[in-house]
């Protein structure tokens, strides 16, 4: 599936001078990290994005014509201690990750990838730290088995006040006359 660029992005790409960038949005439980590959803080009109310069590396994002699940790898070098402590202390697996492409001067991002954080490797050196985060495509959900039991116990674990499945076990052995009565 090809990605369509917004008309604003297409017009900006045709300019004599172009300032393209990538942006990454990581949804942790306590906060959302927003980083972009430029310098300084960038405000898109809604959110502030922290500039990482060339310290943020995004692997190629591959798309195929089949329903194949392809992920990406984000590498952040020279990690500040507050981000490192967030990475070490918060659960991250299964949290949302979005990757965008944009052109400086417009306030519209083009979403390239939306998926889930999967595996994080941290290399904590004496002077600097590096975080490598593998993210998986949302299509990975199609490969996961859905485990559901249609019993009263399973239903009540999700919806405690629902009595809809309370009589399913009784139906297993119950004889239900249908059509003509048994006497006829």
Backbone as numpy.savetxt, mean C-alpha at the origin, in Angstrom:
# Nx Ny Nz CAx CAy CAz Cx Cy Cz
-0.81 -2.55 -17.96 -1.66 -1.38 -17.96 -0.77 -0.15 -17.96
-0.93 0.70 -18.93 -0.10 1.90 -18.98 -0.73 2.99 -18.12
0.12 3.84 -17.62 -0.34 4.93 -16.77 -0.53 6.18 -17.62
-1.64 6.86 -17.42 -1.89 8.09 -18.13 -1.37 9.25 -17.29
-0.62 10.14 -17.93 -0.15 11.34 -17.26 -1.22 12.41 -17.39
-1.31 13.25 -16.39 -2.29 14.33 -16.45 -1.90 15.30 -17.55
-2.85 16.03 -18.11 -2.52 17.03 -19.14 -1.50 18.07 -18.64
-1.57 18.41 -17.35 -0.62 19.37 -16.78 0.79 18.79 -16.82
0.94 17.51 -16.48 2.25 16.87 -16.51 2.77 16.78 -17.94
1.90 16.40 -18.87 2.32 16.31 -20.27 2.79 17.67 -20.79
2.09 18.72 -20.43 2.49 20.07 -20.85 3.83 20.46 -20.22
4.01 20.10 -18.94 5.26 20.44 -18.24 6.44 19.69 -18.83
6.23 18.46 -19.26 7.31 17.67 -19.84 7.78 18.27 -21.17
6.89 18.96 -21.86 7.25 19.59 -23.13 7.98 20.92 -22.97
8.08 21.43 -21.74 8.79 22.69 -21.50 10.27 22.53 -21.79
10.96 23.67 -21.94 12.41 23.65 -22.19 13.18 23.12 -20.99
12.73 23.48 -19.79 13.38 23.01 -18.56 12.35 22.22 -17.77
12.72 20.99 -17.41 11.80 20.10 -16.70 12.44 19.66 -15.39
11.67 19.70 -14.31 12.14 19.25 -13.01 11.28 18.07 -12.54
11.55 16.87 -13.06 10.76 15.71 -12.64 11.20 15.21 -11.26
10.29 14.57 -10.58 10.62 13.98 -9.27 9.71 12.79 -9.01
10.13 11.98 -8.05 9.31 10.89 -7.54 8.96 11.22 -6.10
7.83 10.71 -5.65 7.41 10.91 -4.28 6.89 9.59 -3.73
7.11 9.40 -2.44 6.69 8.16 -1.77 5.88 8.53 -0.54
4.78 7.81 -0.37 3.89 8.03 0.77 3.77 6.70 1.51
4.19 6.68 2.80 4.15 5.46 3.61 3.21 5.69 4.79
2.17 4.87 4.88 1.16 5.03 5.92 1.47 4.12 7.10
2.07 4.69 8.15 2.29 3.98 9.40 1.09 4.24 10.30
0.97 3.51 11.39 -0.17 3.69 12.29 -0.19 5.08 12.92
0.98 5.57 13.34 1.01 6.83 14.07 1.16 8.06 13.17
1.68 7.88 11.97 1.87 9.02 11.07 2.06 8.55 9.64
1.99 9.49 8.72 2.22 9.21 7.31 3.54 9.88 6.93
4.47 9.10 6.41 5.74 9.66 5.93 5.58 10.02 4.46
5.89 11.25 4.12 5.83 11.70 2.73 7.20 12.25 2.36
7.82 11.61 1.36 9.16 12.02 0.94 9.16 12.21 -0.58
9.99 13.11 -1.03 10.15 13.31 -2.47 11.63 13.42 -2.80
11.98 13.24 -4.06 13.38 13.17 -4.46 13.99 14.53 -4.76
13.42 15.58 -4.22 13.97 16.91 -4.38 14.59 17.40 -3.08
14.93 18.68 -3.05 15.56 19.30 -1.88 14.53 20.11 -1.10
14.63 20.09 0.21 13.77 20.91 1.05 12.38 20.33 1.19
11.51 21.11 1.81 10.12 20.70 2.00 9.29 21.22 0.84
8.47 20.36 0.32 7.60 20.69 -0.81 6.16 20.55 -0.36
5.35 21.58 -0.57 3.94 21.52 -0.22 3.14 21.44 -1.51
2.30 20.41 -1.60 1.49 20.20 -2.81 0.14 20.90 -2.73
-0.04 21.73 -1.71 -1.31 22.40 -1.51 -2.12 21.75 -0.40
-1.74 20.51 -0.05 -2.44 19.79 1.00 -1.46 19.28 2.06
-0.39 18.64 1.61 0.56 17.99 2.50 1.98 18.51 2.28
2.80 18.39 3.32 4.22 18.69 3.22 4.98 17.41 2.91
5.89 17.48 1.96 6.72 16.35 1.55 8.16 16.69 1.89
8.84 15.79 2.59 10.23 16.01 3.00 11.16 15.65 1.87
12.05 16.57 1.53 13.01 16.33 0.46 14.12 15.39 0.90
14.46 14.44 0.04 15.52 13.49 0.35 16.67 13.59 -0.65
16.49 14.40 -1.68 17.54 14.50 -2.71 17.81 13.15 -3.34
19.08 12.83 -3.49 19.44 11.55 -4.11 19.56 10.43 -3.07
19.09 10.66 -1.84 19.16 9.64 -0.80 18.00 8.64 -0.90
16.97 8.97 -1.67 15.84 8.07 -1.88 15.98 7.44 -3.26
16.01 6.11 -3.29 16.13 5.39 -4.55 14.91 4.48 -4.70
14.30 4.50 -5.87 13.14 3.67 -6.15 13.50 2.75 -7.30
13.32 1.45 -7.09 13.63 0.50 -8.16 12.64 0.69 -9.30
12.91 0.04 -10.41 11.98 0.14 -11.53 10.67 -0.51 -11.14
9.59 0.06 -11.64 8.25 -0.45 -11.37 7.77 -1.09 -12.65
7.66 -2.40 -12.62 7.35 -3.16 -13.82 5.87 -3.49 -13.88
5.29 -3.29 -15.05 3.91 -3.69 -15.29 3.88 -4.62 -16.49
3.03 -5.60 -16.42 2.91 -6.56 -17.51 1.48 -6.57 -18.02
1.28 -7.18 -19.18 -0.07 -7.25 -19.72 -0.90 -8.32 -19.04
-0.24 -9.29 -18.38 -0.98 -10.29 -17.63 -1.26 -9.76 -16.23
-2.05 -10.52 -15.51 -2.33 -10.17 -14.12 -1.20 -10.69 -13.24
-0.01 -10.15 -13.42 1.16 -10.58 -12.65 1.38 -9.60 -11.50
1.87 -10.12 -10.41 2.12 -9.31 -9.23 3.60 -8.92 -9.21
3.87 -7.64 -9.39 5.24 -7.13 -9.36 5.32 -6.08 -8.27
6.40 -6.11 -7.53 6.60 -5.16 -6.46 7.68 -4.15 -6.81
8.13 -3.43 -5.83 9.20 -2.44 -5.99 10.02 -2.42 -4.72
11.19 -1.80 -4.80 12.07 -1.66 -3.63 12.42 -0.20 -3.45
12.24 0.30 -2.25 12.61 1.67 -1.89 13.84 1.60 -1.00
14.84 2.43 -1.29 16.04 2.48 -0.47 16.25 3.92 -0.03
16.34 4.11 1.27 16.57 5.44 1.84 17.89 5.41 2.59
18.84 6.22 2.15 20.16 6.29 2.77 20.24 7.53 3.66
21.18 7.52 4.60 21.37 8.68 5.48 20.13 8.96 6.30
19.55 7.92 6.86 18.27 8.01 7.54 18.40 8.77 8.86
17.55 9.80 9.07 17.56 10.49 10.36 17.05 9.56 11.47
17.45 9.84 12.69 17.11 8.96 13.81 15.61 8.84 14.04
14.82 9.91 13.78 13.37 9.83 14.02 12.70 8.85 13.05
13.19 8.79 11.82 12.63 7.82 10.87 13.12 6.42 11.21
14.36 6.30 11.63 14.89 5.00 12.02 14.13 4.44 13.22
13.83 5.28 14.21 13.09 4.80 15.38 11.65 4.44 15.00
11.06 5.16 14.06 9.73 4.82 13.57 9.76 3.46 12.88
10.77 3.23 12.06 10.90 1.96 11.35 11.12 0.79 12.31
11.82 1.04 13.39 12.10 -0.03 14.35 10.95 -0.30 15.31
10.14 0.71 15.59 9.14 0.55 16.65 7.72 0.25 16.15
7.39 0.61 14.93 6.01 0.45 14.47 5.84 -0.74 13.56
4.69 -1.41 13.65 4.41 -2.46 12.68 4.21 -1.82 11.30
4.78 -2.40 10.29 4.71 -1.80 8.96 4.12 -2.75 7.92
4.22 -4.05 8.14 3.77 -4.99 7.12 2.28 -4.82 6.87
1.94 -4.79 5.58 0.54 -4.64 5.18 0.04 -3.21 5.17
0.89 -2.25 5.57 0.47 -0.84 5.54 0.64 -0.32 4.12
-0.12 0.69 3.77 -0.18 1.20 2.40 1.06 2.00 2.04
1.50 1.81 0.80 2.61 2.56 0.22 2.18 3.04 -1.16
2.33 4.33 -1.42 2.03 4.89 -2.74 3.29 5.53 -3.30
3.51 5.34 -4.60 4.64 5.96 -5.29 4.08 6.82 -6.41
4.56 8.06 -6.48 4.05 9.03 -7.45 5.18 9.56 -8.33
4.78 10.10 -9.48 5.68 10.84 -10.36 5.07 12.21 -10.54
5.91 13.23 -10.53 5.42 14.58 -10.73 6.46 15.45 -11.39
6.04 16.63 -11.77 6.94 17.63 -12.34 6.81 18.87 -11.47
7.95 19.36 -10.99 7.98 20.52 -10.11 7.31 21.70 -10.82
6.45 22.39 -10.12 5.74 23.53 -10.69 4.25 23.24 -10.82
3.88 21.97 -10.78 2.46 21.61 -10.79 2.13 20.97 -9.45
0.88 20.96 -9.08 0.47 20.35 -7.82 -0.28 19.05 -8.03
-0.01 18.37 -9.13 -0.68 17.12 -9.43 0.36 16.02 -9.53
0.15 14.96 -8.75 1.03 13.79 -8.83 0.33 12.74 -9.68
1.12 11.96 -10.37 0.61 10.83 -11.12 0.99 9.57 -10.35
0.00 8.83 -9.91 0.30 7.63 -9.12 0.83 6.53 -10.03
2.04 6.06 -9.69 2.66 4.99 -10.45 2.42 3.63 -9.83
2.28 3.60 -8.51 2.23 2.33 -7.79 1.45 2.52 -6.50
0.64 1.54 -6.18 -0.04 1.51 -4.90 0.02 0.08 -4.40
0.52 -0.09 -3.20 0.66 -1.44 -2.67 0.83 -1.42 -1.17
1.49 -2.48 -0.69 1.64 -2.66 0.75 3.11 -2.85 1.10
3.50 -2.31 2.25 4.85 -2.54 2.75 4.97 -4.00 3.13
6.10 -4.62 2.75 6.24 -6.06 2.98 7.43 -6.39 3.87
8.62 -6.07 3.43 9.82 -6.47 4.16 10.77 -5.29 4.27
11.28 -5.06 5.48 12.19 -3.94 5.70 13.52 -4.47 6.22
14.59 -4.07 5.55 15.94 -4.40 5.99 16.64 -3.12 6.39
17.21 -3.11 7.58 17.87 -1.91 8.10 19.35 -2.21 8.27
20.18 -1.38 7.67 21.63 -1.48 7.83 22.05 -0.28 8.67
22.26 -0.52 9.95 22.59 0.56 10.88 24.10 0.62 11.05
24.74 1.52 10.31 26.18 1.69 10.37 26.58 2.64 11.47
27.88 2.80 11.69 28.36 3.69 12.76 28.04 5.16 12.49
28.00 5.56 11.22 27.79 6.97 10.91 26.46 7.24 10.23
25.95 6.28 9.50 24.69 6.48 8.76 23.92 5.16 8.71
22.64 5.27 8.47 21.78 4.09 8.36 21.12 4.06 7.00
20.82 2.86 6.54 20.12 2.67 5.27 18.94 1.75 5.52
17.79 2.13 4.98 16.59 1.30 5.07 16.21 0.87 3.66
16.04 -0.43 3.49 15.55 -0.97 2.22 14.17 -1.56 2.49
13.17 -1.06 1.80 11.79 -1.48 2.02 11.26 -2.09 0.73
10.85 -3.34 0.83 10.22 -4.01 -0.31 8.71 -3.82 -0.18
8.10 -3.39 -1.26 6.65 -3.19 -1.28 6.04 -4.10 -2.34
4.87 -4.61 -2.05 4.20 -5.51 -2.97 2.94 -4.85 -3.52
2.60 -5.21 -4.73 1.46 -4.66 -5.43 0.17 -5.06 -4.73
-0.86 -4.24 -4.89 -2.17 -4.57 -4.30 -2.76 -5.85 -4.87
-2.32 -6.25 -6.05 -2.84 -7.48 -6.65 -2.45 -8.71 -5.84
-1.51 -8.57 -4.91 -1.11 -9.70 -4.08 -2.31 -10.23 -3.29
-3.29 -9.37 -3.03 -4.50 -9.80 -2.33 -5.24 -10.89 -3.09
-5.13 -10.89 -4.41 -5.82 -11.91 -5.20 -5.22 -13.29 -5.00
-3.97 -13.36 -4.55 -3.31 -14.64 -4.35 -3.48 -15.18 -2.93
-4.00 -14.37 -2.04 -4.16 -14.81 -0.65 -5.46 -15.59 -0.48
-5.37 -16.68 0.24 -6.56 -17.48 0.52 -7.43 -16.74 1.53
-8.70 -16.80 1.31 -9.66 -16.21 2.24 -10.20 -17.33 3.12
-9.88 -17.27 4.37 -10.30 -18.32 5.29 -11.51 -17.81 6.06
-12.65 -18.42 5.79 -13.87 -18.07 6.49 -14.64 -19.35 6.77
-15.16 -19.45 7.94 -15.99 -20.59 8.34 -17.39 -20.06 8.56
-18.33 -20.69 7.95 -19.71 -20.24 8.10 -20.35 -20.96 9.28
-19.87 -20.62 10.46 -20.39 -21.15 11.71 -20.79 -19.98 12.59
-21.59 -20.29 13.60 -22.00 -19.22 14.52 -20.82 -18.63 15.26
-19.80 -19.44 15.54 -18.64 -18.97 16.30 -17.80 -18.00 15.46
-17.60 -18.33 14.20 -16.84 -17.45 13.32 -17.60 -16.13 13.12
-18.91 -16.23 12.87 -19.72 -15.04 12.64 -19.71 -14.13 13.87
-19.80 -14.71 15.04 -19.82 -13.90 16.27 -18.45 -13.30 16.59
-17.37 -13.91 16.08 -16.05 -13.31 16.29 -15.91 -12.02 15.50
-16.67 -11.90 14.43 -16.63 -10.68 13.61 -17.76 -9.72 14.02
-18.97 -10.28 14.15 -20.16 -9.49 14.49 -20.82 -10.12 15.72
-20.46 -9.68 16.92 -20.92 -10.34 18.15 -22.44 -10.41 18.32
-23.18 -9.44 17.78 -24.63 -9.41 17.98 -25.41 -10.08 16.86
-24.75 -10.64 15.88 -25.42 -11.26 14.73 -25.79 -12.71 15.06
-27.06 -13.04 14.94 -27.54 -14.39 15.23 -27.87 -15.16 13.95
-27.46 -14.66 12.81 -27.83 -15.23 11.52 -27.37 -16.65 11.30
-26.29 -17.08 11.90 -25.77 -18.43 11.68 -25.95 -19.33 12.90
-26.76 -18.92 13.87 -26.93 -19.70 15.08 -27.57 -21.07 14.84
-28.34 -21.22 13.77 -29.09 -22.45 13.56 -28.54 -23.29 12.41
-27.38 -22.97 11.89 -26.81 -23.71 10.77 -26.51 -25.15 11.16
-25.98 -25.39 12.35 -25.68 -26.76 12.79 -26.93 -27.60 12.88
-28.05 -27.03 13.34 -29.31 -27.75 13.41 -29.79 -28.20 12.04
-29.53 -27.42 11.03 -30.00 -27.74 9.68 -29.29 -28.96 9.08
-28.15 -29.32 9.61 -27.40 -30.45 9.07 -28.15 -31.77 9.21
-28.88 -31.93 10.30 -29.57 -33.20 10.56 -31.09 -33.07 10.49
-31.60 -31.91 10.26 -33.04 -31.69 10.25 -33.63 -32.16 8.92
-34.74 -32.85 9.01 -35.48 -33.28 7.84 -36.56 -32.25 7.58
-36.54 -31.65 6.42 -37.50 -30.60 6.08 -38.41 -31.13 4.99
-39.70 -31.27 5.29 -40.64 -31.73 4.24 -40.80 -30.64 3.18
-40.77 -31.06 1.94 -40.84 -30.11 0.84 -41.86 -30.64 -0.18
-42.72 -29.82 -0.61 -43.71 -30.26 -1.60 -44.85 -30.99 -0.91
-45.01 -32.31 -1.18 -46.08 -33.09 -0.58 -45.77 -33.42 0.87
-46.83 -33.58 1.63 -46.61 -33.98 3.02 -46.24 -35.46 3.06
-45.66 -35.92 4.13 -45.22 -37.31 4.26 -46.39 -38.27 4.37
-47.54 -37.78 4.77 -48.71 -38.64 4.95 -49.32 -39.03 3.62
-49.14 -38.26 2.59 -49.82 -38.52 1.32 -49.21 -39.64 0.54
